[in-house]
Structure formats: C-alpha cells, structure tokens
Amino acid sequence: MNAGLPLVAVVLVAAAALLWGAWRLLDPTPDKHLVIATGPAQGAYEAFAQRYLPLLQAQGLTVTLRPTQGAADNLALLRDPASGVQAAFVQGGVDGTAAENSTLVSLGSVALEPLWLFYREDSLPRLGLKAPPDKLAQLAGWRIDTGPVGGGSGPLFGQLAAASGLPAAGLVAGESLAVNRVVALVQGRVDALALVSAPEAPLVQYLLQTPGVRLFSFAQAPAYARRFAFLQPLVLPRGVVDLAADQPPQDLQLVAATASLLVQPDLHPALMQLLLQAAAQAHAPPGWFHRRGEFPNPRADEWPLADTAERYLRNGPPWLQRYLPFWLANFIDRMWIVLLPLLAALLPLSRIVPPLVTLRLRSRVYRWYANLRAIEQALEAPGADLAALREEIERLDAQTEQIGVPLSFTNELYDLRAHIHLVRKRILARSGSVQPAAS
C-alpha cells in the first residue's frame, strides 16, 4: 500500500539534484558588481559611462567606473586578469594585433570617433604655409601633441603619419589630463593637437568654437579608409557646429575609428545583456555622424562579436524581458532547458501523488483491521480465552481513538470503530453464553 512513496521520494530527490546541478552549471544569477574602464576626464568614454551608470544601477548593479589614460590603457586592463576590469571602451586601430586576439569579445560598435586634428591659425605663416593644410605631410616641422601614453590618439595618428610621410620627430606625447593638452594648444605651446573622440566630448565642442583654432580637413580621408580597415571617411557638414555663425564655413573631411564595447569572454551573459540594453538606450539619440538607433551595431571589424551580443543585436531583448523583471526573466531564460524536462517529469508525478496520499491516509485506519481480524479469528477458535480477547479489543479501541485523519477521511475511522464495537458485542455475547454453562 505504501510502495509508491519511496518512488516519489526518489523522484523528488532526483529533481532537486538536477536543479542544483543546473544552477551550478548555468549560473543563472551572476555577481551584481561590474567594473568598467572609461578614459580620461571630460572625454567621450567617460561621458558614455556616465550615461550607462543610472541604467545599470536601476537593475540593482553596483558599478565602478575606472578612469584611465584612454583606449590603450583600457585594452591593457581588460587583458590583465588581475585588474578586475570586466568591460571597457576601446577605439579601433589602437592595437595592431586585435584581429588575431581571441581572449576578448565585443558587444558591438557604440560610436564613431573622428580623429580631430586642431591647429593654431597663427602657426601657418610661422611655419611657411600660405593656405590651410589638407595633407599630413604638410605638417612637417610642426610640434603636434598626439596625446598621453596609454591613450588611443597616439597609436592611430602615428599610423596615419607614417603612411603619409610625416616625420615622427614632431610628434610629442601630451599630458595625461586632456584639459591641459587643450590649454597647451590655446596658449601656443604646441602647434596642433590630435584627439580621437566622439563629437559629444566637451573638449571637442570647446575647440570647435575657440577663436584662432581651426580643424584640419583630411583631403585624403577616402584613401585612409581604404588603407586602414578600422577607419571610415566622414564629412563634417558646413554649419553643423553653429548654424547662426556658419561654423564650420565649409564641409570638412574627417576620418573616424569605431569605438567598441569590449568585455571579458567569461563575463556572465546576464551582465552582457544589461550592458547591451544600457548601450541601446545611451547611444540611441542621433548625432552628427549617425542616425537615431544606429548604435550599438555589429559592424566592428577587429573584434569577435560575443554570441549574446549577436543574438541581442539581431533579435532585440529576449521576449520574457519585455514582460518580466530582468532578473526573473534571465533566470527563466537560463534555466528553461532544465525546467521544461523537469516539468515534463513532474506532470505524470502530479497524477500519481494524490492517490498515493489517499492511500497513505487510509492506511492509518485500515492497518488496524489486521488486529481486529486476528481477534475475530481467535474468538472463533475452540477454547478461546474470552477474558484476554476482551482486554485486547478494549486496547484496540483505545488505540484507534488516537488516530488523526483529515475530516474527509473520518468516515473510514468511524467505520473501523463501528466494526470494533461489533466484535466487542460478539465477545460479550459469547462470554454471556459460556458463563451459565459453567455454573
């Protein structure tokens, strides 16, 4: 009668073990702490990270922003397991071995970063130029600040300068603080300043509107884009900086690298999802060089795209996340491969358990019938000890008074006690018929 109960116990233990194993293997709930390497103060990467911050914190994440010198530093921190950095913004072209690197993955391109080359107007006659330069080779003899060691401007500008025949002698590393580099240009301590940054960066906006400072137009921008796969030509339209003042007064040719959001390959997929969702919101507004909703996108040529990012950029957020809180939707999304088979196993079990429970409860009553049957058989035997049987039936009656069953099973209990009473009457009747014969 109780044979099904061990089977139920085994199934439940197996289900619990399966859930525990799946929990350990699939890791549905990651650590809620994230470290992002940004860049120098007042740079575009810092501005990006500041937009991400409230979006990530709203999902319960603790986010640490790690200031750096720039893209090269960010890349070095990502490659260093001891740094603790899990995500970073990295500029295209900052590392010549990126295409062969397989230890980092991308969540997609998040921005276009033009190479801004600002120069002083009064440097033209001093250095023998009668018209604004439009080829890098014309800048020979200029003192050009290419940014601090660890930044992304120096490596990119160095590649273009080498391809253009511009001697490296005039290229100098600037100070770590971008604002100090801008001051050096404005005060005339350098002739030009190379800066790779998104147009939203405050220092870029400042220099675009500073009297006496002009922006270099790369006449060979399409050629650079053909020579370097990580670059693309851009046009800064006339008047886009200030329509009323008609600044710039003509279209300017620029080259731009792509900024990618890179992460450690073992970063939890749930954190990748949150970063992608934050990026989709932070980079959604249109800009000077892109339309609304164009970023993030998978058009990064240098870094392998994470599987999570590929699915997200192709299909958008998972269906469940549109209706459930993120962490619950993520748990179900990660665990469904286990939950569905488990549910399939539990459905048949749900049909077996109620009858087993019924049998278990009835067994509390029915098992006493064996004792009652034994008393009855002893009563029918020749020479039955009636006094002993009377004691046995009274003991059985007292024991059945202690049986606890739900109200829905009290009829079985009352039937048992009624049957005990019938056997008691038979014993008493037999005792009455025996006593006169003995006298």
Secondary structure, 3 states (H helix, E strand, C coil): CCCHHHHHHHHHHHHHHHHHHHHHHHCCCCCCEEEEECCCCCCHHHHHHHHHHHHHHCCCCEEEEECCCCHHHHHHHHHCHHHCCCEEEEECCCCCCHHHCCCCEEEEEEEEEEEEEEEECCHHHHCCCCCCCCCHHHHCCCCEECCCCCCCHHHHHHHHHHHHCCCHHHEECCCCCHHHHHHHHHCCCCCEEEEECCCCCHHHHHHHCCCCEEECCCCCHHHHHHHCCCEEEEEECCCCCECCCCECCCCEEEEEEEEEEEECCCCCHHHHHHHHHHHHHHCCCCCCCCCCCCCCECCCCCCCECHHHHHHHHHCCCHHHHCCCHHHHHHHHHHHHHHHHHHHHHHHHHHHHHHHHHHHHHHHHHCHHHHHHHHHHHHHCCCCCHHHHHHHHHHHHHHHCCCCCCHHHHHHHHHHHHHHHHHHHHHHHHHHHHHHHHC
